[in-house]
Amino acid sequence: MTTQEIPVDRALSAEEGIELKKHVAGSRATGQWHWMGNYGSPYDVMAVANAEPKSGAGELITGFHENGLIPTFMYW
C-alpha cells in the first residue's frame, strides 16, 4: 500500500500503519511529511510511531475528527 492508496474514510490498523511506515521510510523521499492515514485508536497511532524506524519528537501530527477517526501525518 502506498500513501496515495490510503482510503480517507476508514481507519487503518496499527499493523497496516507499521507496514506503510516501513515502505515510506525505505523510500528515497525522506525529510518530508507523509500522510499515514486515519486510525481508530490513539494506541494504534502510538504503535506505528514506536515501530522501527521510531519517530522522534515532533515527527508526528495527529488529531481527532468528529467522525471518530484520528488523521495522522509523520515526518521522515
Sine and cosine of phi, psi and omega as CSV:
sin_phi,cos_phi,sin_psi,cos_psi,sin_omega,cos_omega
0.00,0.00,0.69,-0.72,0.07,-1.00
-0.96,-0.27,0.21,-0.98,0.00,-1.00
-0.89,0.45,-0.45,0.89,0.03,-1.00
-0.96,0.27,-0.35,0.94,-0.04,-1.00
-1.00,-0.05,0.01,1.00,-0.06,-1.00
-0.97,0.25,0.86,-0.51,0.04,-1.00
-0.91,0.40,0.72,-0.69,-0.04,-1.00
-0.99,0.12,-0.14,0.99,-0.07,-1.00
-0.93,-0.36,0.26,0.97,0.07,-1.00
-0.64,-0.77,0.40,-0.91,0.00,-1.00
-1.00,0.07,0.68,-0.73,0.12,-0.99
-1.00,0.07,0.46,-0.89,0.12,-0.99
-0.99,0.12,0.27,-0.96,0.06,-1.00
-0.86,0.51,-0.64,0.77,-0.01,-1.00
-0.89,0.46,-0.67,0.74,0.04,-1.00
-0.90,0.43,-0.65,0.76,0.01,-1.00
-0.90,0.43,-0.63,0.77,0.02,-1.00
-0.91,0.42,-0.69,0.73,0.05,-1.00
-0.88,0.47,-0.67,0.74,0.04,-1.00
-0.89,0.46,-0.68,0.74,0.00,-1.00
-0.88,0.48,-0.68,0.73,0.03,-1.00
-0.88,0.48,-0.66,0.75,0.01,-1.00
-0.90,0.43,-0.74,0.67,-0.04,-1.00
-0.93,0.38,-0.68,0.73,-0.03,-1.00
-0.91,0.42,-0.47,0.88,0.00,-1.00
-0.99,0.12,-0.14,0.99,-0.02,-1.00
-0.99,0.15,0.15,-0.99,0.01,-1.00
-0.98,0.17,-0.21,0.98,-0.05,-1.00
-0.99,0.10,0.95,0.31,0.02,-1.00
-0.98,-0.20,0.26,-0.96,-0.02,-1.00
0.97,0.25,0.50,0.87,-0.01,-1.00
-0.66,-0.75,0.33,-0.94,0.13,-0.99
-0.99,0.16,0.66,-0.75,0.00,-1.00
-0.79,-0.61,0.72,-0.69,0.11,-0.99
-0.92,0.39,0.81,-0.59,-0.03,-1.00
-0.92,-0.40,0.14,0.99,0.10,-0.99
1.00,-0.07,-0.01,-1.00,0.08,-1.00
-0.99,-0.17,0.57,-0.82,0.04,-1.00
-0.82,-0.57,0.39,-0.92,-0.03,-1.00
-0.99,-0.12,-0.14,0.99,-0.06,-1.00
-0.57,-0.82,0.64,-0.77,0.09,-1.00
-0.90,0.43,-0.39,0.92,0.04,-1.00
-0.94,0.33,-0.52,0.85,0.10,-1.00
-0.92,0.39,-0.67,0.75,0.05,-1.00
-0.87,0.49,-0.70,0.71,0.01,-1.00
-0.88,0.47,-0.67,0.74,0.00,-1.00
-0.89,0.46,-0.66,0.75,0.02,-1.00
-0.92,0.39,-0.71,0.71,-0.02,-1.00
-0.89,0.46,-0.56,0.83,-0.03,-1.00
-1.00,0.05,-0.14,0.99,0.03,-1.00
-0.96,0.29,0.46,-0.89,0.03,-1.00
-0.92,0.39,0.65,-0.76,-0.21,0.98
-0.95,0.30,0.75,-0.67,-0.09,-1.00
-0.90,0.43,0.60,-0.80,0.05,-1.00
-0.99,0.12,0.69,-0.73,0.02,-1.00
-1.00,0.00,0.01,-1.00,0.01,-1.00
-0.86,0.51,0.72,-0.69,0.03,-1.00
0.99,0.17,0.04,1.00,-0.04,-1.00
-0.99,-0.14,0.32,0.95,-0.03,-1.00
-0.59,-0.81,0.76,-0.64,0.13,-0.99
-0.84,-0.54,0.80,-0.60,0.02,-1.00
-0.54,-0.84,0.33,-0.95,0.02,-1.00
-0.33,-0.94,-0.01,-1.00,0.01,-1.00
-0.94,-0.35,0.68,-0.74,0.04,-1.00
-0.96,-0.29,0.48,-0.88,-0.05,-1.00
-0.87,0.49,-0.32,0.95,0.03,-1.00
-1.00,0.09,0.07,1.00,0.04,-1.00
1.00,-0.03,-0.11,0.99,0.02,-1.00
-1.00,0.09,0.44,-0.90,-0.01,-1.00
-0.91,-0.41,1.00,-0.08,0.01,-1.00
-0.92,0.38,0.68,-0.73,-0.14,-0.99
-0.67,-0.75,0.71,-0.70,0.13,-0.99
-0.83,-0.56,0.62,-0.78,0.06,-1.00
-0.79,-0.62,0.46,-0.89,-0.05,-1.00
-0.94,-0.34,0.78,-0.63,0.16,-0.99
-0.69,-0.72,0.00,0.00,0.00,0.00
